[in-house]
Amino acid sequence: MDANTALQQTRQHFRHLNLELPAALRKELDDIDAVLTKSAPVSAGKDTLVTATWDAIAAGKDILADKTITTELMAGLLAQQNLGSRLRQHADALRAQALTRHADKILDSMAQVVDAADDAFTAAHTAIPNLDITEETSVTNINPLHASTWALAREAARRLDSVGQVWICITQACGLTPIPRDMRERTLIFLNLDLDDFDALSINHHTPSAWTAAIAHSGRHLDYATPIDFIERRQAINEERAERAAELAKERQEAGFGPIPQRIR
């Protein structure tokens, strides 16, 4: 994902979350846009250089020292450089650099949303047995006194999904960590789990925002990850799975069984 797309999507989600980009980043982006706005395309008329040269000769001027000729010559050279497109590309590169410099601040600014979601989920699980926020009609199955608690948990899950989408946009655009397509692994952005708890998460892959719904339904406290935290959590899960597979293979070998057949994909 490129920086422009990441910024566009981040701004959209931040409007929903009632957040703003860091002030220093906003200033850098505004400065880039201001320069880009001032950079009018350079063009030169077809015969302007010839006309300027003719007029200088007719006036007895030194054509090598004539400012009008120099200006027209430079305009013609610049017009051949496709400067408009190249300036826009340079602006894109500057935006990407600015985004990377402020990536941590963008991610940190959403911690308050995660904390609020944690409070909402905790309250909902305390008040509502077998919490289900996936279907809107599920609110009819709970005590009416807890309807507002259910609604807050449902909205918290939506807001948490926005946090997750921004987290993915920023880390991907800035190259901070590979982003898995698997929704179960994405839950590690908000949960610090061992292998058993990780595999036990109930995820309905046919439901929109299934991974954040699974987080809300898990009953576990949220633990918002930095990109480094996420890498370490994912690595720990993979290492634990590999260790168990090695132990199982060893047990089968000692028992006289052959290797576990590989699943055909």
C-alpha positions in Angstrom: 0.0 0.0 0.0 1.4 3.4 -0.9 1.5 6.4 1.4 -1.2 8.4 -0.3 -3.7 5.5 0.0 -2.7 4.9 3.6 -3.2 8.6 4.4 -6.6 8.7 2.7 -7.9 5.6 4.5 -6.4 6.8 7.8 -8.2 10.1 7.5 -11.5 8.4 6.8 -11.2 6.1 9.8 -10.0 9.0 12.0 -13.1 11.0 11.2 -15.1 8.0 12.5 -12.9 7.8 15.6 -13.0 11.6 16.1 -9.2 11.7 16.0 -6.7 13.9 14.1 -3.4 13.1 12.6 -0.4 14.4 14.7 0.0 18.1 14.4 3.6 17.9 13.2 2.6 15.4 10.4 -0.3 17.7 9.3 2.1 20.6 9.0 4.5 18.6 6.9 1.7 17.4 4.6 0.4 21.0 4.3 3.8 22.3 3.4 4.2 19.6 0.7 0.8 20.5 -0.8 1.7 24.2 -0.7 4.8 23.7 -2.7 3.1 21.5 -5.1 0.3 24.1 -5.6 2.9 26.8 -6.4 4.8 24.6 -8.9 2.9 25.7 -12.0 3.9 23.7 -15.1 6.7 25.3 -17.1 6.1 25.8 -20.8 7.7 27.7 -23.6 6.1 28.9 -26.8 7.2 27.3 -30.1 8.8 30.5 -31.4 9.6 32.5 -28.3 13.3 31.6 -28.2 13.7 32.5 -31.9 11.8 35.7 -31.5 13.8 36.8 -28.5 17.1 36.0 -30.3 15.9 37.9 -33.4 15.0 40.9 -31.3 18.3 40.9 -29.4 20.3 40.7 -32.7 18.2 43.5 -34.2 18.9 45.6 -31.1 22.7 44.9 -31.3 22.7 43.0 -28.0 25.0 40.1 -27.1 22.7 37.1 -27.4 24.7 35.1 -24.8 24.1 37.8 -22.2 20.5 38.6 -23.1 18.2 37.8 -20.1 15.2 37.3 -22.3 17.0 34.7 -24.3 18.4 33.0 -21.2 14.9 32.8 -19.7 13.3 31.4 -22.8 16.1 28.9 -23.2 15.7 27.7 -19.6 11.9 27.5 -20.0 12.3 25.3 -23.0 14.8 23.0 -21.3 12.5 22.6 -18.2 9.5 22.0 -20.3 11.3 18.9 -21.8 11.8 17.4 -18.3 8.2 16.4 -17.6 8.6 18.3 -14.4 4.9 18.3 -13.4 4.9 14.5 -13.1 8.3 14.3 -11.5 7.3 16.9 -8.9 4.2 15.0 -8.0 6.4 11.8 -7.6 8.7 13.7 -5.4 5.8 15.0 -3.3 4.6 11.3 -2.9 8.1 10.3 -1.7 8.1 13.2 0.8 4.7 12.2 2.1 5.9 8.6 2.5 8.9 9.8 4.5 6.7 12.0 6.7 4.2 9.2 7.3 7.0 6.9 8.4 8.5 9.4 10.7 5.1 9.9 12.5 3.9 6.3 12.2 4.4 5.5 15.9 2.5 8.7 16.9 -0.5 7.7 14.7 -0.6 4.3 16.2 -0.2 5.6 19.8 -3.0 8.1 19.2 -5.5 5.2 18.9 -4.6 3.6 22.3 -7.4 5.6 23.9 -10.0 4.0 21.6 -8.6 0.5 22.5 -8.8 1.3 26.2 -12.4 2.4 25.8 -13.3 -0.7 23.8 -11.7 -2.9 26.6 -14.0 -1.2 29.2 -17.1 -1.6 27.0 -16.4 -5.3 26.4 -15.7 -6.0 30.1 -18.9 -4.3 31.1 -20.9 -6.2 28.5 -19.4 -9.6 29.5 -20.1 -8.8 33.1 -23.8 -8.0 32.5 -24.7 -10.2 29.5 -24.1 -14.0 29.5 -23.0 -15.4 26.1 -22.5 -12.0 24.7 -23.3 -11.8 20.9 -22.8 -8.5 19.2 -22.7 -9.9 15.6 -26.4 -9.9 14.8 -28.4 -6.7 15.5 -31.4 -8.8 16.5 -29.5 -10.5 19.3 -30.2 -7.5 21.5 -33.8 -8.8 21.8 -32.6 -11.9 23.7 -31.1 -10.0 26.6 -32.4 -8.1 29.6 -33.7 -4.7 28.3 -31.8 -3.1 31.2 -28.5 -4.1 29.5 -29.5 -3.0 26.0 -27.4 0.1 26.2 -24.4 -1.9 27.5 -24.8 -4.2 24.5 -25.0 -1.3 22.1 -21.9 0.3 23.5 -20.0 -3.0 23.1 -21.2 -3.3 19.5 -20.1 0.3 18.7 -16.8 -0.4 20.5 -16.2 -3.3 18.2 -16.8 -1.1 15.1 -14.4 1.5 16.4 -11.9 -1.2 17.2 -12.2 -2.4 13.6 -11.3 1.1 12.4 -8.3 1.1 14.7 -7.2 -2.3 13.2 -7.7 -1.0 9.7 -5.5 2.1 10.3 -2.9 -0.1 12.1 -2.7 -2.3 9.1 -2.6 0.7 6.6 0.2 2.4 8.5 2.4 -0.6 9.2 2.0 -1.8 5.7 2.7 1.5 4.0 5.7 2.2 6.2 7.0 -1.4 6.0 7.0 -1.9 9.7 5.7 -5.5 9.7 4.2 -8.0 7.2 0.4 -8.0 7.4 -1.2 -11.5 7.4 -4.3 -12.1 5.4 -5.5 -14.6 8.0 -8.0 -12.8 10.3 -7.0 -15.0 13.3 -3.5 -13.7 13.2 -4.7 -10.2 13.0 -6.3 -10.6 16.4 -2.7 -10.4 17.8 -2.8 -6.7 17.2 -5.1 -6.5 20.3 -4.6 -9.8 22.1 -1.5 -11.5 23.6 -2.4 -15.2 23.4 -0.7 -18.5 23.7 -1.3 -21.2 21.1 -4.2 -22.9 22.8 -6.1 -19.6 23.3 -5.2 -18.4 19.8 -6.6 -21.6 18.2 -9.7 -21.5 20.4 -10.8 -18.1 19.1 -14.2 -18.5 17.4 -14.1 -16.6 14.1 -17.0 -16.5 11.6 -15.1 -15.7 8.4 -18.4 -15.0 6.6 -19.2 -12.1 9.0 -17.9 -8.5 8.3 -15.2 -7.5 10.7 -15.1 -11.1 12.0 -11.7 -10.7 13.7 -12.7 -7.8 15.8 -16.0 -9.4 16.7 -14.0 -12.5 17.8 -11.9 -10.2 20.0 -15.1 -8.7 21.6 -16.6 -12.2 22.2 -13.3 -13.6 23.6 -13.8 -12.0 27.0 -10.1 -11.2 27.2 -8.6 -7.9 28.1 -7.2 -6.0 25.2 -3.4 -5.6 24.9 -2.7 -3.1 22.1 0.5 -4.1 20.2 3.2 -2.1 18.7 4.5 -3.4 15.4 7.4 -5.1 17.3 4.9 -6.6 19.8 2.9 -8.0 16.9 5.9 -9.6 15.3 7.0 -11.2 18.6 3.5 -12.5 19.3 3.2 -14.0 15.8 6.6 -15.5 16.1 5.8 -17.0 19.6 2.7 -18.7 18.2 4.6 -20.1 15.2 7.4 -21.4 17.4 5.0 -23.0 19.9 3.2 -24.7 17.0 6.5 -25.9 15.5 7.6 -27.2 18.9 4.4 -29.2 19.4 4.7 -30.6 15.9 8.3 -31.7 16.6 7.2 -33.3 19.9 4.4 -35.2 18.2 6.7 -36.4 15.4 9.1 -37.6 18.0 6.4 -39.5 19.9 5.2 -41.2 16.7 8.7 -42.2 15.8 9.4 -43.7 19.2 6.1 -45.5 19.0 7.0 -47.0 15.6 4.7 -45.0 13.5 5.7 -43.2 10.3 5.7 -39.5 9.8 2.4 -37.6 9.8 1.1 -37.4 6.2 1.2 -33.9 4.7 -2.1 -32.5 3.9 -2.7 -32.2 0.1 -3.6 -28.6 -0.8 
